[in-house]
């Protein structure tokens, strides 16, 4: 890893890089949690849509007359 320019180490507070990496890690985990929550919501929406489609198909089938060919 490249060394820091002279004087930069004294200018930055101790633990700055550790805190920066911690902040990046925290944001990555928070973002991952938001994405997972949204995926779960979309899965629930898809289940509802499938149920609605099944209901509509059953209603449509019930409205059609039964003929001897069936």
SESE-780457 format. One line per field, with one value per residue: x, y, z of N, C-alpha, C in turn; residue number from 1. Coordinates in steps of 0.1 Angstrom, whole numbers, plus 5000, padded with zeros to 4 digits. Atoms other than C-alpha are relative to their C-alpha. Example, Ala and Ser with C-alpha at 12.3 -4.5 7.8 and 13.67 -1.06 7.14 Angstrom:
<drenlos>
n_east = [5009|4991]
n_north = [4988|4989]
n_up = [5000|5000]
ca_east = [5123|5137]
ca_north = [4955|4989]
ca_up = [5078|5071]
c_east = [5009|4992]
c_north = [5012|5011]
c_up = [5000|5008]
nr = [1|2]
</drenlos>
This chain:
<drenlos>
n_east = [5009|4992|4999|5006|4990|4995|5008|5014|5002|5001|5012|5012|5001|4997|5012|5009|5002|5008|5013|5005|5003|5012|5012|5003|5005|5014|5008|5002|5009|5014|5005|5003|5013|5011|5003|5006|5014|5008|5002|5011|5013|5003|5005|5014|5009|5002|5009|5013|5004|5003|5013|5010|5002|5007|5014|5006|5001|5011|5013|5003|5004|5014|5010|5002|5010|4995|5006|4998|4987|4990]
n_north = [4988|4988|4992|4987|4989|4994|4990|5004|5008|4991|4991|5008|5006|5014|5008|4995|5010|5010|4995|4999|5013|5004|4993|5007|5013|4998|4996|5011|5010|4993|5001|5014|5002|4993|5008|5012|4997|4997|5013|5007|4993|5003|5014|4999|4994|5010|5010|4994|5000|5014|5003|4993|5006|5013|4996|4995|5011|5009|4992|5000|5014|5002|4993|5006|5011|5013|5006|5014|5004|5000]
n_up = [5000|5001|4988|5000|5002|4987|4994|5001|4989|4988|5002|4998|4986|4999|5002|5011|5011|4994|4999|5014|5005|4992|5005|5013|4997|4995|5011|5009|4993|5000|5014|5002|4993|5007|5012|4996|4996|5012|5007|4993|5003|5013|5000|4995|5010|5010|4995|5001|5014|5004|4994|5008|5014|4998|4997|5012|5009|4995|5003|5015|5004|4995|5008|5013|4999|5002|5012|5000|5004|4989]
ca_east = [5000|5014|5026|5009|5025|5046|5026|4993|4996|5000|4971|4946|4932|4942|4917|4904|4909|4894|4864|4861|4862|4836|4813|4816|4810|4779|4765|4770|4752|4723|4720|4720|4692|4671|4675|4666|4635|4624|4629|4607|4580|4582|4578|4547|4533|4539|4521|4491|4491|4492|4463|4443|4450|4439|4407|4400|4406|4382|4355|4359|4357|4325|4308|4313|4284|4291|4285|4282|4316|4333]
ca_north = [5000|5034|5056|5088|5121|5138|5158|5142|5117|5145|5165|5136|5126|5092|5065|5085|5057|5032|5054|5060|5023|5017|5043|5027|4993|5006|5022|4991|4969|4995|4995|4957|4957|4982|4961|4929|4946|4958|4923|4909|4935|4927|4889|4897|4918|4890|4865|4889|4893|4855|4851|4878|4862|4828|4844|4862|4830|4810|4838|4838|4800|4801|4826|4805|4781|4744|4727|4690|4691|4698]
ca_up = [5000|4991|5020|5029|5018|5045|5069|5060|5088|5114|5099|5100|5134|5146|5136|5106|5081|5105|5110|5072|5065|5093|5078|5043|5058|5077|5046|5025|5051|5054|5016|5015|5041|5021|4989|5007|5022|4988|4973|5000|4993|4956|4963|4984|4956|4931|4954|4955|4917|4912|4935|4917|4883|4896|4910|4877|4857|4879|4876|4838|4836|4858|4835|4804|4797|4799|4765|4758|4741|4774]
c_east = [5009|5000|4993|5010|5004|4991|4985|4996|4998|4987|4987|4999|5003|4987|4991|4997|4992|4985|4994|4996|4987|4988|4996|4994|4985|4990|4997|4990|4986|4994|4996|4986|4988|4997|4993|4985|4991|4997|4989|4986|4996|4995|4986|4990|4997|4990|4985|4995|4997|4987|4988|4998|4993|4985|4993|4998|4988|4986|4997|4996|4985|4990|4997|4990|5007|4992|5003|5014|5010|5000]
c_north = [5012|5008|5013|5011|5006|5011|4997|4992|5008|5008|4992|4995|4985|4992|5005|4990|4989|5004|5001|4986|4995|5006|4994|4987|5001|5003|4988|4990|5006|4999|4986|4997|5006|4992|4987|5002|5002|4987|4993|5006|4996|4985|5000|5005|4989|4989|5005|5000|4986|4996|5007|4994|4987|5003|5004|4988|4991|5007|4999|4986|4998|5007|4993|4988|4986|4994|4985|4996|5000|4987]
c_up = [5000|5014|4998|4997|5013|5005|5001|5013|5013|4999|5003|5014|5000|4999|4989|4990|5006|5000|4986|4995|5008|4994|4986|5002|5005|4989|4990|5006|5000|4986|4997|5007|4993|4987|5004|5004|4988|4992|5007|4997|4986|4999|5006|4990|4989|5005|4999|4986|4995|5005|4993|4986|5001|5002|4987|4990|5004|4998|4985|4996|5005|4992|4986|5001|4997|4988|5001|4995|5011|5008]
nr = [1|2|3|4|5|6|7|8|9|10|11|12|13|14|15|16|17|18|19|20|21|22|23|24|25|26|27|28|29|30|31|32|33|34|35|36|37|38|39|40|41|42|43|44|45|46|47|48|49|50|51|52|53|54|55|56|57|58|59|60|61|62|63|64|65|66|67|68|69|70]
</drenlos>
